[in-house]
Amino acid sequence: DNTARLAIVGDNPMLLSGEDPQKVARASKANSKAYQPALEKIVNFDTNWNIIAYPSASWARLVFPDDAEHVAVARLADAIFAASRVDNDDAIGAWTRHNAVLRERTEWLNGQRFSALHYTGPNMELTIGLADGHEWEGGASTANNGITCNANIPTEEVFTTPHCRRVSGHVVSSKPLSYQGTLIDNIQVRFEDGRIVDAKASRGAEVLNKVLDTDEGARRLGEVALVPHSSPISKSGLLFYNTLFDENAASHIALGQCYSKCFVDGTKLTPQQIAAQGGNKSLIHIDWMIGSDQTDIDGVRADGSRVPVFRSGEWA
């Protein structure tokens, strides 16, 4: 029906930091339930959509706390434009070239048909099984309405759907997660049979555990994404306190809902078929960062053989 979704983020990430975590969790869950019909349209890619950012004063003061407000806003604007690849005379050309690089990565990964990814590094020994019939995505994509778009600006990731029952091992977050006004830092989780069975955080632990109790799918993965440590956002050295940016500074995983487009012919699959192939269902979809310059990732084939994918945080 020729509709599209444009989301502009720029609110104060710490707006709810002084509120009762239990109230915030209840409000978040209620919002997630109300938003579920729209979320399904988005994850099924029924229409084209885009998320971009605008530098508000409250956000800018958080990212650049030592600067005067007008200076902080200007610096955040510059950082947004640089990360979004529009700080040049040919932004369309820059995005065309960037999308081509991401497409090359996804085509290589799709040709490998890995059954799992194995991560090693400091405080990390993690095997993420990939969903049956998974497909890697990244950069520009064509929605079911036939319109091609970049859903996230900026984006540095290639991503797919993990098998929600085939994740095992332990991992510690490499960057803080800003969620509903709370900074959750040093997230430590252990997976068994795809489910988080133990979770801790040095900061924001109560909120983290409330998130994990949202529903059964909240303790399982809905996305795995690869981002090189040398990405422009990582090189900036900034913590944006906003997942749209921070997730593009490091390889990451997402708790909760999977994307149906990350299956071969995924938009034609029923929810039951997606679940049977390992796709996760949840009211939430929350990305958090696990990659660093010390992360190694191997692709594991069905016969057990391994192929280097990342070495020291970079494409192998």
C-alpha positions as CSV (number, residue, x, y, z in Angstrom):
1,D,0.0,0.0,0.0
2,N,3.0,2.3,-0.6
3,T,3.7,2.8,3.1
4,A,7.2,2.9,4.6
5,R,8.7,3.3,8.1
6,L,11.1,6.0,9.0
7,A,12.4,6.1,12.6
8,I,14.6,9.0,13.8
9,V,16.5,8.3,17.1
10,G,18.0,11.1,19.2
11,D,16.4,10.9,22.6
12,N,18.3,10.9,25.9
13,P,19.6,7.4,26.4
14,M,19.6,7.8,30.1
15,L,16.1,9.4,30.4
16,L,14.8,6.6,32.7
17,S,18.0,6.0,34.6
18,G,16.6,7.3,37.9
19,E,13.4,5.3,37.7
20,D,12.5,2.0,39.4
21,P,13.9,-0.8,37.3
22,Q,10.8,-2.9,37.9
23,K,8.5,-0.1,36.6
24,V,10.8,0.4,33.6
25,A,10.7,-3.4,32.9
26,R,6.9,-3.5,33.1
27,A,6.6,-0.5,30.8
28,S,9.0,-2.0,28.4
29,K,7.2,-5.3,28.3
30,A,3.9,-3.5,27.8
31,N,5.3,-1.4,25.0
32,S,6.8,-4.6,23.3
33,K,3.4,-6.3,23.4
34,A,1.7,-3.3,21.9
35,Y,4.4,-3.0,19.2
36,Q,4.4,-6.7,18.3
37,P,2.2,-6.3,15.2
38,A,4.5,-3.6,13.8
39,L,7.6,-5.6,14.8
40,E,6.4,-8.6,12.8
41,K,6.0,-6.4,9.7
42,I,9.5,-5.1,10.2
43,V,11.2,-8.5,10.9
44,N,9.3,-10.0,8.0
45,F,10.5,-7.1,5.8
46,D,6.9,-6.5,4.5
47,T,7.7,-2.9,3.8
48,N,10.8,-0.8,3.4
49,W,12.1,1.0,6.5
50,N,14.9,3.0,7.8
51,I,16.4,4.2,11.1
52,I,18.6,7.3,11.2
53,A,19.8,9.6,14.0
54,Y,19.5,13.3,14.9
55,P,21.8,14.9,17.5
56,S,19.7,16.1,20.4
57,A,21.2,18.2,23.2
58,S,20.6,15.6,25.9
59,W,22.2,12.9,23.9
60,A,25.2,15.0,22.9
61,R,25.9,16.0,26.5
62,L,26.2,12.3,27.3
63,V,28.6,11.5,24.5
64,F,30.7,14.7,25.0
65,P,30.2,15.5,28.7
66,D,33.2,17.9,28.9
67,D,32.0,20.2,26.1
68,A,29.6,23.1,26.1
69,E,26.1,22.1,24.9
70,H,26.4,23.7,21.4
71,V,29.9,22.2,20.9
72,A,28.7,18.8,22.0
73,V,25.7,18.9,19.6
74,A,28.0,20.0,16.7
75,R,30.5,17.2,17.5
76,L,27.8,14.6,17.7
77,A,26.3,15.8,14.4
78,D,29.8,15.4,12.8
79,A,30.2,11.9,14.3
80,I,26.7,10.9,13.0
81,F,27.4,12.2,9.5
82,A,30.9,10.5,9.4
83,A,29.5,7.2,10.6
84,S,26.6,7.5,8.2
85,R,29.0,8.1,5.2
86,V,27.4,11.4,4.2
87,D,30.3,13.7,5.2
88,N,31.5,13.8,1.5
89,D,30.5,15.2,-1.9
90,D,29.2,11.8,-3.1
91,A,27.2,10.1,-0.4
92,I,25.2,8.0,-2.9
93,G,28.5,6.7,-4.4
94,A,29.9,6.0,-1.0
95,W,26.9,4.0,-0.1
96,T,26.9,2.1,-3.4
97,R,30.5,1.1,-2.8
98,H,29.9,0.2,0.8
99,N,26.8,-1.9,-0.1
100,A,28.9,-3.7,-2.7
101,V,31.5,-4.7,0.0
102,L,28.9,-5.9,2.3
103,R,27.2,-7.9,-0.5
104,E,30.5,-9.5,-1.3
105,R,30.8,-10.7,2.3
106,T,27.3,-12.1,2.5
107,E,27.8,-14.0,-0.8
108,W,30.9,-15.6,0.5
109,L,29.3,-16.6,3.8
110,N,26.2,-17.9,2.0
111,G,28.5,-20.0,-0.3
112,Q,30.2,-21.6,2.7
113,R,27.0,-23.0,4.3
114,F,28.5,-23.1,7.8
115,S,26.5,-25.1,10.4
116,A,28.0,-23.0,13.2
117,L,30.4,-20.2,14.2
118,H,33.0,-20.8,16.9
119,Y,34.3,-17.8,18.9
120,T,37.4,-17.6,21.0
121,G,39.0,-14.8,22.8
122,P,39.5,-13.3,26.3
123,N,36.5,-14.5,28.4
124,M,35.0,-16.1,25.4
125,E,34.5,-19.7,24.3
126,L,31.2,-19.8,22.4
127,T,29.7,-21.9,19.7
128,I,26.7,-20.5,17.9
129,G,24.8,-23.0,15.7
130,L,23.2,-21.4,12.6
131,A,19.6,-22.0,11.7
132,D,18.7,-24.6,9.1
133,G,18.4,-22.8,5.8
134,H,19.9,-19.6,7.2
135,E,20.9,-16.8,4.8
136,W,23.3,-14.0,5.5
137,E,22.2,-10.4,4.9
138,G,23.9,-7.1,5.0
139,G,23.7,-3.6,3.4
140,A,20.9,-2.8,1.1
141,S,17.9,-5.3,0.9
142,T,14.8,-5.5,-1.1
143,A,11.5,-5.5,0.9
144,N,8.5,-7.6,0.0
145,N,7.0,-4.5,-1.6
146,G,9.8,-4.5,-4.1
147,I,11.6,-1.4,-2.8
148,T,15.3,-1.7,-2.0
149,C,16.6,0.2,1.1
150,N,19.2,0.4,3.7
151,A,17.2,-0.4,6.9
152,N,19.9,1.0,9.2
153,I,22.1,4.0,8.7
154,P,24.8,3.6,9.6
155,T,25.5,-0.1,9.1
156,E,28.7,-2.1,9.0
157,E,27.3,-5.6,9.8
158,V,26.5,-8.8,8.0
159,F,24.1,-10.9,9.9
160,T,22.0,-14.0,10.0
161,T,19.8,-16.1,12.2
162,P,21.3,-18.5,14.7
163,H,19.7,-21.8,15.7
164,C,18.0,-20.9,19.0
165,R,18.6,-24.3,20.5
166,R,22.2,-24.8,19.4
167,V,24.2,-22.2,21.3
168,S,26.7,-23.3,24.0
169,G,29.5,-21.8,25.9
170,H,30.2,-18.5,27.7
171,V,30.9,-14.9,26.6
172,V,31.4,-11.4,28.1
173,S,30.3,-8.2,26.5
174,S,33.0,-6.1,25.0
175,K,31.1,-2.8,25.2
176,P,28.4,-1.4,27.5
177,L,24.7,-1.7,26.4
178,S,22.4,1.3,26.9
179,Y,18.9,0.0,27.4
180,Q,15.8,1.8,28.6
181,G,17.8,4.4,30.5
182,T,20.2,1.9,32.1
183,L,23.8,1.3,31.2
184,I,24.4,-2.5,31.4
185,D,28.1,-3.2,31.5
186,N,30.3,-6.3,31.6
187,I,27.5,-8.7,30.7
188,Q,28.5,-12.3,31.4
189,V,26.3,-15.1,30.2
190,R,26.5,-18.9,29.8
191,F,24.5,-20.8,27.3
192,E,23.3,-24.4,27.4
193,D,21.3,-25.9,24.5
194,G,20.7,-22.4,23.2
195,R,19.4,-20.9,26.4
196,I,21.0,-18.5,28.8
197,V,21.3,-20.4,32.1
198,D,23.5,-17.9,34.0
199,A,23.7,-14.2,33.6
200,K,25.5,-11.4,35.4
201,A,26.6,-7.8,34.9
202,S,28.8,-5.5,36.9
203,R,26.3,-2.7,36.3
204,G,22.6,-2.9,35.5
205,A,22.3,-6.6,36.5
206,E,18.7,-6.1,37.7
207,V,17.6,-4.7,34.4
208,L,19.4,-7.4,32.5
209,N,17.6,-10.1,34.4
210,K,14.2,-8.4,33.9
211,V,14.9,-8.4,30.2
212,L,15.8,-12.1,30.2
213,D,12.5,-12.8,32.0
214,T,10.4,-11.0,29.3
215,D,9.4,-14.4,27.8
216,E,11.0,-17.7,26.9
217,G,12.6,-16.4,23.7
218,A,14.4,-13.6,25.6
219,R,17.0,-16.0,26.8
220,R,17.8,-17.3,23.3
221,L,19.5,-15.7,20.3
222,G,17.7,-14.2,17.3
223,E,20.6,-12.7,15.5
224,V,24.4,-13.1,15.1
225,A,26.3,-10.3,13.3
226,L,29.9,-9.9,12.1
227,V,31.6,-6.4,12.3
228,P,35.3,-5.9,11.9
229,H,37.1,-4.1,14.7
230,S,38.4,-1.6,12.1
231,S,34.9,-0.3,11.3
232,P,34.7,3.6,11.3
233,I,32.5,3.6,14.4
234,S,35.0,1.5,16.3
235,K,37.9,3.7,15.1
236,S,36.1,6.8,16.3
237,G,36.6,5.6,19.9
238,L,33.2,6.9,20.9
239,L,30.5,5.3,22.9
240,F,27.3,6.6,21.5
241,Y,25.0,5.1,24.1
242,N,22.8,4.1,21.2
243,T,22.6,0.6,19.7
244,L,22.2,1.9,16.1
245,F,25.7,3.1,16.3
246,D,27.4,1.0,19.0
247,E,26.4,-2.3,17.4
248,N,28.4,-1.3,14.3
249,A,31.6,-1.0,16.4
250,A,31.9,-4.7,17.1
251,S,30.6,-8.1,16.2
252,H,27.4,-8.7,18.2
253,I,24.6,-11.0,19.1
254,A,20.9,-10.2,19.8
255,L,18.6,-11.7,22.3
256,G,15.1,-12.4,21.2
257,Q,13.2,-12.2,17.9
258,C,14.8,-13.5,14.7
259,Y,14.5,-12.0,11.2
260,S,12.6,-14.2,8.8
261,K,14.4,-12.6,5.9
262,C,17.6,-14.4,7.2
263,F,16.2,-17.7,5.9
264,V,16.3,-18.9,2.3
265,D,12.8,-17.9,1.0
266,G,12.2,-16.8,4.6
267,T,9.3,-14.5,3.8
268,K,7.4,-17.5,2.4
269,L,7.9,-19.5,5.5
270,T,5.2,-19.9,8.2
271,P,6.0,-19.1,11.8
272,Q,5.9,-22.8,12.5
273,Q,8.4,-23.5,9.7
274,I,10.7,-20.8,11.0
275,A,10.6,-22.2,14.5
276,A,11.3,-25.8,13.2
277,Q,14.4,-24.5,11.4
278,G,15.7,-22.9,14.6
279,G,14.3,-19.3,14.4
280,N,13.5,-17.7,17.7
281,K,10.4,-15.8,18.7
282,S,10.2,-13.1,21.4
283,L,8.7,-9.7,22.2
284,I,12.3,-8.3,22.3
285,H,15.2,-7.9,20.0
286,I,18.3,-6.5,21.8
287,D,21.7,-6.3,20.3
288,W,24.9,-6.4,22.5
289,M,28.5,-6.3,21.6
290,I,30.9,-9.2,22.0
291,G,33.7,-8.6,19.5
292,S,37.1,-7.0,20.0
293,D,40.5,-6.9,18.4
294,Q,41.3,-10.2,20.2
295,T,38.3,-12.1,18.8
296,D,38.8,-15.1,16.5
297,I,35.9,-16.7,14.7
298,D,35.9,-20.0,12.7
299,G,33.1,-21.2,10.5
300,V,32.3,-24.8,11.2
301,R,31.0,-27.0,8.4
302,A,28.7,-30.0,8.9
303,D,31.6,-32.4,8.7
304,G,33.4,-30.6,11.5
305,S,36.0,-28.9,9.4
306,R,36.8,-25.3,10.1
307,V,37.4,-22.2,8.0
308,P,38.9,-19.0,9.5
309,V,36.4,-16.1,9.3
310,F,37.8,-13.6,11.7
311,R,41.3,-13.3,13.1
312,S,42.1,-10.6,15.7
313,G,38.8,-8.9,15.1
314,E,39.3,-8.6,11.3
315,W,38.1,-10.6,8.3
316,A,40.4,-13.5,7.7
